Amino acid sequence: MKNKKWIVLTALVLALALPVAGLAAESFGAGNLVEGKTYTVEEMLTYAIQDEYLARAEYEAIIQKFGMDRPFSNIMQAEVTHAELIMPLLTKYGVALPEDTSSQHVALPGTLDEIYQIGITAEINNIGMYDTFLKQDDLPDDVRDLFERLKRASENHLRAFQRNADRQGEGRRRGK
């Protein structure tokens, strides 16, 4: 339990220090958010799909570099689905589909020990982005419904990464 609190505290500190999913550069996805700003539907949908692109790219890169499968492969596929769910709203609201340049914004951890922290931080930032959007009063119902759904999915992903980080920590403490 102590390890779990440490992981959550570390993730929160990193989420405040790193304003975007994982360790990626600013000005992509959640990295575009500015505290206290009101966003247009176009901006919100653009940042949302960019953030889903970025999470997918980070998890794909982790799989390739470290040979990890679960939970990254499952969550990576969910991120693809999330982006696909955003696409019809882009069309409905006349927003051009942004180019997927996420691979240019990915920064990988140096060690296997750090991989779950990337997922934890990415999902905390994603949840924070959706929280920011959901606070807006003029959000269309269909956009609000989708953002609530995507936020719940990110909360599930966060729990999965936290569980795996806990297991990894427990294994080291037991001498495995």
C-alpha positions as CSV (number, residue, x, y, z in Angstrom):
1,M,0.0,0.0,0.0
2,K,2.9,2.4,0.8
3,N,4.3,1.7,-2.6
4,K,1.0,2.5,-4.3
5,K,0.8,5.9,-2.5
6,W,4.4,6.6,-3.5
7,I,3.5,5.8,-7.2
8,V,0.4,8.0,-7.2
9,L,2.3,10.9,-5.5
10,T,5.1,10.6,-8.0
11,A,2.6,10.5,-10.9
12,L,0.9,13.6,-9.7
13,V,4.2,15.4,-9.3
14,L,5.2,14.4,-12.8
15,A,1.8,15.3,-14.2
16,L,2.3,18.8,-12.8
17,A,5.9,19.0,-14.1
18,L,5.2,17.5,-17.4
19,P,2.2,19.2,-19.0
20,V,1.6,16.6,-21.6
21,A,1.1,12.8,-21.9
22,G,4.2,10.8,-21.1
23,L,7.4,12.8,-21.6
24,A,6.4,14.2,-24.9
25,A,7.0,17.8,-26.0
26,E,4.4,20.6,-25.4
27,S,2.0,21.8,-28.1
28,F,0.5,18.5,-28.9
29,G,-2.6,17.0,-27.4
30,A,-3.0,17.9,-23.7
31,G,0.3,19.9,-24.0
32,N,-1.8,22.6,-25.7
33,L,-3.9,23.3,-22.6
34,V,-3.5,26.5,-20.7
35,E,-5.0,26.9,-17.2
36,G,-8.2,29.0,-17.2
37,K,-8.6,29.1,-20.9
38,T,-11.9,28.4,-22.6
39,Y,-11.6,26.1,-25.7
40,T,-13.6,25.9,-28.9
41,V,-15.1,22.6,-29.9
42,E,-12.6,22.6,-32.8
43,E,-9.7,22.9,-30.3
44,M,-11.1,20.3,-27.9
45,L,-11.6,17.7,-30.6
46,T,-8.2,18.4,-32.1
47,Y,-6.4,18.2,-28.8
48,A,-8.4,15.1,-27.8
49,I,-7.5,13.1,-31.0
50,Q,-3.9,14.3,-30.8
51,D,-3.7,13.0,-27.2
52,E,-5.1,9.6,-28.2
53,Y,-2.6,9.5,-31.1
54,L,0.2,10.3,-28.7
55,A,-0.8,7.6,-26.1
56,R,-1.0,5.0,-28.9
57,A,2.5,6.1,-30.2
58,E,4.1,6.0,-26.8
59,Y,2.7,2.6,-26.0
60,E,3.7,1.2,-29.4
61,A,7.2,2.6,-28.9
62,I,7.5,1.0,-25.5
63,I,6.4,-2.4,-26.9
64,Q,9.0,-2.1,-29.7
65,K,11.8,-1.0,-27.4
66,F,11.2,-3.2,-24.4
67,G,9.3,-6.1,-25.9
68,M,6.5,-5.5,-23.4
69,D,3.0,-6.7,-24.3
70,R,0.3,-6.3,-21.6
71,P,-1.1,-3.9,-20.6
72,F,0.5,-1.8,-23.3
73,S,-0.9,-3.7,-26.3
74,N,-4.4,-3.8,-25.0
75,I,-4.4,-0.1,-24.0
76,M,-2.7,0.8,-27.3
77,Q,-5.6,-0.7,-29.2
78,A,-8.1,1.1,-27.0
79,E,-6.4,4.4,-27.9
80,V,-6.9,3.6,-31.6
81,T,-10.6,3.0,-30.9
82,H,-10.8,6.3,-29.0
83,A,-9.4,8.2,-31.9
84,E,-11.9,6.5,-34.2
85,L,-14.7,7.6,-31.8
86,I,-13.6,11.2,-32.1
87,M,-13.5,11.2,-35.9
88,P,-17.2,11.4,-36.6
89,L,-17.5,14.4,-34.3
90,L,-14.6,16.1,-36.2
91,T,-16.7,15.6,-39.3
92,K,-20.0,16.7,-37.7
93,Y,-18.4,20.0,-36.4
94,G,-16.4,20.7,-39.6
95,V,-13.0,20.1,-38.0
96,A,-10.2,18.9,-40.3
97,L,-8.7,15.6,-39.2
98,P,-5.3,16.6,-37.8
99,E,-2.2,14.9,-39.1
100,D,-0.9,12.2,-36.8
101,T,2.6,13.6,-36.0
102,S,2.6,11.9,-32.6
103,S,5.8,9.9,-33.3
104,Q,7.6,13.2,-33.3
105,H,6.5,13.9,-29.8
106,V,7.3,10.6,-28.1
107,A,10.1,10.3,-25.6
108,L,10.8,6.9,-24.2
109,P,12.0,6.0,-20.8
110,G,15.6,4.9,-20.4
111,T,14.9,1.8,-18.4
112,L,12.3,-0.9,-18.0
113,D,11.6,0.2,-14.5
114,E,10.2,3.5,-15.8
115,I,7.8,2.2,-18.4
116,Y,4.7,2.1,-16.2
117,Q,5.3,5.6,-15.0
118,I,5.0,6.8,-18.7
119,G,1.5,5.2,-18.8
120,I,0.5,6.6,-15.4
121,T,1.6,10.1,-16.4
122,A,0.0,9.9,-19.8
123,E,-3.3,8.8,-18.4
124,I,-3.3,11.4,-15.6
125,N,-2.7,14.1,-18.2
126,N,-5.4,12.7,-20.4
127,I,-7.9,12.6,-17.5
128,G,-6.9,16.2,-16.7
129,M,-7.5,17.3,-20.3
130,Y,-11.0,15.8,-20.3
131,D,-11.7,17.3,-16.9
132,T,-10.8,20.7,-18.3
133,F,-13.1,20.3,-21.3
134,L,-16.0,18.9,-19.3
135,K,-16.0,22.1,-17.1
136,Q,-17.1,24.1,-20.1
137,D,-20.8,25.1,-20.0
138,D,-21.3,25.4,-23.7
139,L,-20.1,21.9,-24.6
140,P,-22.4,20.1,-27.0
141,D,-24.1,17.0,-25.5
142,D,-22.6,14.5,-27.9
143,V,-19.1,15.9,-27.3
144,R,-19.7,15.9,-23.5
145,D,-20.9,12.3,-23.7
146,L,-17.8,11.2,-25.6
147,F,-15.4,13.1,-23.4
148,E,-17.0,11.5,-20.3
149,R,-16.6,8.1,-21.9
150,L,-13.0,8.7,-22.8
151,K,-12.2,10.0,-19.4
152,R,-13.6,6.8,-17.8
153,A,-11.5,4.7,-20.2
154,S,-8.4,6.7,-19.1
155,E,-9.3,6.1,-15.5
156,N,-9.4,2.4,-16.2
157,H,-6.0,2.6,-18.1
158,L,-4.5,4.5,-15.1
159,R,-5.6,1.7,-12.7
160,A,-4.1,-0.9,-15.0
161,F,-0.7,0.9,-15.1
162,Q,-0.8,1.4,-11.4
163,R,-1.5,-2.3,-10.7
164,N,1.4,-3.3,-13.0
165,A,3.8,-0.7,-11.3
166,D,2.7,-2.1,-7.9
167,R,3.5,-5.7,-9.1
168,Q,6.8,-4.6,-10.5
169,G,7.7,-2.9,-7.2
170,E,6.6,-5.9,-5.1
171,G,8.8,-8.2,-7.2
172,R,11.9,-6.1,-6.5
173,R,11.1,-6.0,-2.8
174,R,10.8,-9.8,-2.7
175,G,14.2,-10.2,-4.5
176,K,12.8,-11.3,-7.8
